Amino acid sequence: MTTIKDIAKRLNISVSTVSKGLSGASDVSMETRQLILDTALKMGYQTRQKRAAGSSKKICVFIENMGYEVVEQFGYDIIVGFKLEAAAQNWDISIIPLAMNQEAGYEYDEYMLQNNYAAGFLLGFTLHNDFISQLEKTSIPTVLLDNVVYNKNVCCVGIDNIQGIFYSVRYLAKLGHKKIAMLNGEKISRVSQERLNGFRLGMEACGLQIQENLIVYGDYMADCAGKFVNQFIEQGVTAVVCASDLLAHGVIKELYRRGIRVPDDMSVIGFDDLPLSSYMTPTLTTIRQDRLAIGKNVCLMLDQIMKGNTINRLLLMPELIVRESTGPVPQNK
C-alpha cells in the first residue's frame, strides 16, 4: 500500500510537505500541491484501508459548468478528494462533463442502470437543470453539490454559505465598516440565495443598515464586476462582500483602474479561497471552502445512502482567511 513516505521519496520532498499538500494546507505552493495530489492518485494512495469485502462499485460523476482539471479551478480539489476516498472504497469512477444547461437526452435512472452505475455525484448544476428535476424521483443513490432535492435517495454536500458570509460581515463591522455592499452571484442560484441570507443576518446582527441598492447580482466571474464598482464608489461604500474570489478579483482590478486603493480606501472580501487568492495584489481576504474535504465527504454520504441511511444535507464549516485586501474603515468615512 502506498504511504505518504512513498510519495515523499518519489518526489524527493519531505514527508511533512506531502502531508500538508494532501490536507490542502495554504503554506504549500499551488504547483507543489498539484504535483503531490496528482502523484498520490497515480500511486494509488489511500486515505484509509480498502474494504476487504465486496466487489468494486461503479460511480458516475457528472460535471456541468465547472473546471476541475487543474489546481486553479474550483472543482479540482473536490474531484481529487473524491477520487482519494473512492480509491479507499475500491470504487470505479467515471467522470462525464456536460455542456452548460444541456438537457439530458435520456432519463437519469435509465442511464445509470444501463451502465451499471451504483451511484452518482453531480456538481456544477443549476436549480433549473433537467437532471435536477429528475432527481426528485430517482431511486439511484446520488449526492449533489450545493443543491437540495427532497428525496430519500439524494443528499446535498456543501459549505455553510450563510455562515460564511455572516463571518465576512461581522469581520468588516469589527473593522468599523458600516456601509457595506454585496456583489452576489446569479440570482436564480441556491448558493446566491443562501449567501444573501448570510449577508442580511450579518448586517442585522451587527446593527448595520441594509441598503437594497447596494445588493447586486453578477455571475460569479470577474468580468461582470466592473459595471457595479462605480455605483459602490458613488454611494460611499467602504467595503464589498463578494460571492466568489473571481468577483472580488474583478472588483479590485476595477478599483485600481479608478485610482481607489485596496484596502486603504475600500476593503474587499471574496469567497472560496481559490489558489489565486494568495497570489493577488493585494492578497485576498476570503471565506475558505475545504474542497478536498467536500470531495471526501461526498463518498461518505454515497456510502451511507447505499446502505439505506437517509441524509438530507451535510454542511461543512467555512473559515475566514484574513489577508491584505481588508483593513479599518477610512478615517474620513
C-alpha positions in Angstrom: 0.0 0.0 0.0 1.3 3.4 -0.9 2.2 5.7 2.0 3.0 9.3 2.5 6.6 8.3 2.8 6.5 6.6 -0.6 5.1 9.8 -2.2 7.8 11.9 -0.5 10.5 9.6 -1.7 9.1 9.6 -5.3 9.0 13.5 -5.4 12.2 13.9 -3.3 10.4 16.2 -0.8 9.7 16.0 2.9 7.0 13.8 4.5 5.6 16.9 6.2 5.3 18.7 2.8 3.4 15.8 1.3 1.1 15.6 4.4 0.3 19.4 4.1 -0.3 19.0 0.3 -2.8 16.2 0.8 -4.6 18.2 3.5 -4.8 21.4 1.4 -2.6 23.5 3.7 -2.2 27.1 2.5 1.6 27.2 3.1 2.3 24.7 0.2 2.6 26.3 -3.2 -0.1 25.7 -5.8 2.4 23.9 -8.1 3.7 21.6 -5.4 0.2 20.8 -4.1 -1.0 19.8 -7.6 2.2 17.7 -8.1 1.6 15.9 -4.7 -2.1 15.3 -5.4 -1.5 14.0 -8.9 1.3 11.7 -7.7 -0.9 10.4 -4.9 -3.6 9.4 -7.3 -1.2 7.8 -9.8 0.5 5.8 -7.0 -2.9 4.6 -5.6 -2.5 6.4 -2.2 -5.5 5.7 0.1 -6.7 7.7 3.0 -7.6 4.5 4.8 -7.7 0.8 4.3 -9.8 -0.6 1.4 -12.7 -2.6 2.4 -11.8 -6.2 2.0 -15.2 -7.5 1.2 -17.4 -6.8 -1.9 -16.6 -6.1 -5.5 -15.8 -2.7 -6.9 -18.8 -0.4 -7.4 -19.1 1.9 -10.5 -19.8 5.5 -9.6 -20.6 8.2 -12.2 -19.6 11.8 -11.7 -21.5 14.4 -13.9 -19.9 17.8 -14.1 -21.5 20.8 -15.7 -20.2 24.4 -15.9 -17.2 23.7 -13.6 -13.5 23.4 -14.2 -11.7 20.6 -12.5 -8.6 19.6 -14.4 -6.0 22.0 -12.9 -5.5 23.2 -9.4 -6.5 26.8 -10.1 -10.1 25.6 -10.9 -12.8 25.3 -8.3 -13.6 21.7 -8.9 -10.0 20.3 -8.9 -9.7 19.7 -5.1 -13.3 18.4 -4.9 -12.6 15.7 -7.6 -9.2 14.9 -6.1 -10.7 14.4 -2.6 -13.5 12.3 -4.1 -11.0 10.1 -6.0 -8.8 9.6 -3.0 -11.7 8.5 -0.8 -13.3 6.4 -3.7 -10.0 4.5 -4.0 -10.2 3.6 -0.3 -13.7 2.3 -1.1 -12.4 0.4 -4.1 -14.9 2.2 -6.3 -14.5 2.6 -10.1 -15.0 6.2 -11.1 -16.3 7.6 -14.4 -16.3 11.4 -15.0 -18.7 12.8 -17.6 -18.5 16.5 -18.4 -21.7 18.1 -19.7 -22.3 21.3 -21.6 -23.8 24.1 -19.6 -27.5 23.8 -19.2 -27.6 20.9 -21.6 -30.8 18.9 -21.5 -30.3 15.3 -20.9 -31.2 13.2 -23.9 -32.0 10.3 -21.6 -33.5 9.5 -18.2 -31.0 9.7 -15.3 -32.2 6.4 -13.7 -32.2 4.6 -17.1 -28.7 5.8 -18.0 -27.3 4.8 -14.6 -28.9 1.3 -14.7 -28.0 0.6 -18.3 -24.4 1.4 -17.5 -24.3 -0.5 -14.2 -23.6 2.6 -12.0 -24.4 2.1 -8.4 -24.5 5.8 -7.5 -23.9 9.3 -8.9 -22.3 12.6 -7.9 -23.5 15.8 -9.6 -21.6 19.1 -9.4 -21.9 22.4 -11.1 -25.6 22.0 -11.9 -28.2 24.8 -11.6 -31.5 24.6 -9.9 -33.4 24.6 -13.2 -31.3 21.9 -14.8 -33.1 18.9 -16.4 -31.2 16.4 -14.2 -32.2 18.2 -11.0 -35.9 17.7 -11.7 -35.3 14.1 -12.5 -33.6 13.6 -9.1 -36.8 14.3 -7.3 -38.0 10.7 -8.1 -34.7 8.9 -8.6 -34.1 5.5 -7.0 -30.3 5.8 -7.6 -28.2 6.9 -4.6 -27.0 10.4 -5.5 -25.1 13.3 -4.0 -25.4 16.9 -5.2 -23.0 19.8 -4.6 -24.8 22.9 -3.3 -28.3 21.9 -4.3 -31.1 20.3 -2.3 -33.6 17.7 -3.6 -36.1 16.2 -1.2 -35.7 12.5 -1.9 -34.5 9.8 0.5 -32.0 8.6 -2.1 -30.4 12.1 -2.6 -28.1 14.1 -0.3 -26.6 17.5 -0.7 -23.0 18.2 0.4 -21.5 21.7 0.6 -20.3 24.6 2.7 -22.5 26.6 5.1 -22.9 29.6 2.8 -25.0 31.6 5.3 -22.3 31.2 8.0 -19.5 32.1 5.6 -21.0 35.5 4.5 -22.0 36.2 8.1 -18.4 35.8 9.1 -17.4 38.3 6.4 -19.9 41.0 7.5 -19.1 40.5 11.2 -15.3 40.9 10.5 -15.9 44.1 8.4 -18.1 45.5 11.2 -15.4 44.9 13.7 -13.1 47.0 11.5 -15.5 49.9 11.7 -17.2 49.5 8.3 -20.9 50.4 8.2 -21.7 51.0 4.5 -21.1 47.5 3.1 -22.2 46.4 -0.4 -22.7 42.8 -1.6 -21.8 41.6 -5.1 -23.6 38.3 -5.3 -23.7 35.6 -8.0 -26.6 34.6 -10.2 -29.9 35.5 -8.7 -31.5 32.1 -9.5 -28.8 30.2 -7.8 -29.5 28.5 -4.4 -25.9 29.3 -3.3 -26.6 33.0 -4.1 -29.8 32.9 -2.1 -28.0 31.4 0.9 -25.2 33.9 0.7 -27.6 36.8 0.5 -29.3 35.4 3.7 -25.9 35.4 5.4 -25.4 39.0 4.4 -28.7 40.1 5.8 -28.2 38.2 9.0 -24.8 39.6 9.5 -25.8 43.2 8.9 -28.8 42.9 11.2 -26.7 41.2 13.9 -24.1 44.0 13.7 -26.8 46.7 13.8 -26.0 47.9 10.3 -28.5 49.3 7.8 -29.1 47.2 4.7 -29.4 49.3 1.6 -31.1 47.3 -1.1 -29.4 49.3 -3.9 -26.1 48.0 -2.6 -27.0 44.4 -3.1 -26.3 43.5 -6.8 -26.1 40.3 -8.8 -23.4 39.1 -11.2 -22.5 35.6 -12.5 -19.6 34.6 -10.2 -17.0 35.6 -12.8 -14.6 38.6 -12.7 -15.7 40.2 -15.9 -19.1 41.3 -14.6 -17.7 43.2 -11.6 -16.6 46.4 -13.3 -20.1 47.7 -14.0 -21.0 47.8 -10.3 -17.9 49.4 -8.9 -18.8 53.0 -10.0 -22.2 52.5 -8.1 -20.3 51.5 -5.0 -18.0 54.4 -5.2 -20.8 57.0 -5.7 -22.7 55.5 -2.8 -19.8 55.9 -0.4 -19.3 52.2 0.2 -16.2 51.3 2.3 -16.3 47.5 1.9 -17.6 45.0 -0.6 -18.5 41.4 0.2 -18.2 39.3 -2.9 -19.8 35.9 -3.5 -16.7 34.5 -5.2 -13.0 35.1 -5.3 -13.3 35.8 -9.1 -15.8 38.5 -8.4 -13.5 40.0 -5.8 -10.6 39.9 -8.2 -12.8 41.9 -10.7 -13.7 44.5 -8.1 -10.1 45.0 -7.0 -9.0 45.3 -10.6 -11.6 47.9 -11.4 -10.9 49.9 -8.2 -7.3 50.1 -9.1 -8.1 51.3 -12.6 -10.1 54.1 -11.0 -7.3 55.0 -8.5 -9.1 53.6 -5.5 -6.7 51.8 -3.1 -7.4 48.5 -1.5 -7.7 48.3 1.5 -6.9 51.9 2.3 -9.9 53.4 0.5 -12.1 50.3 0.2 -12.0 46.7 1.6 -12.9 43.7 -0.4 -13.7 40.1 0.7 -14.1 37.1 -1.5 -15.5 33.6 -1.1 -13.9 30.1 -1.9 -10.2 30.7 -1.2 -9.1 29.7 -4.7 -5.3 29.5 -5.2 -5.3 32.9 -6.9 -6.4 34.5 -3.6 -2.9 34.2 -2.1 -1.2 35.4 -5.3 -3.3 38.5 -5.9 -2.1 42.1 -5.2 -3.2 42.7 -2.5 -3.7 39.1 -1.3 -7.4 38.4 -0.8 -9.3 38.1 2.4 -11.8 35.4 1.7 -14.0 32.5 3.0 -12.3 29.2 2.6 -14.2 26.1 1.4 -12.3 23.0 2.2 -12.9 21.4 -1.2 -10.7 18.3 -0.5 -13.0 17.6 2.5 -16.1 18.2 0.4 -15.0 15.6 -2.1 -14.1 13.0 0.6 -17.4 13.6 2.3 -19.4 13.0 -0.9 -18.0 9.5 -0.8 -19.0 9.0 2.8 -22.6 10.2 2.0 -22.9 8.0 -1.0 -21.8 5.0 1.1 -24.4 5.8 3.7 -27.2 6.2 1.2 -26.3 2.9 -0.5 -26.5 1.3 3.0 -30.1 2.6 3.3 -29.5 5.6 5.5 -31.3 8.8 4.6 -29.4 12.1 4.9 -30.8 15.3 3.6 -27.8 17.6 3.8 -24.2 17.7 5.0 -22.8 21.2 5.6 -19.1 21.8 6.3 -17.9 24.7 8.3 -16.4 27.7 6.4 -13.3 29.6 7.6 -12.5 33.3 7.4 -9.0 33.7 5.9 -7.7 37.2 6.7 -5.2 38.7 4.2 -4.3 42.1 2.8 -7.5 43.2 1.0 -9.3 44.3 4.2 -8.5 47.0 6.7 -10.0 49.5 9.1 -12.6 51.9 7.7 -11.0 55.1 6.3 -10.9 57.8 8.9 -12.8 60.3 6.7 -15.8 57.9 6.3 
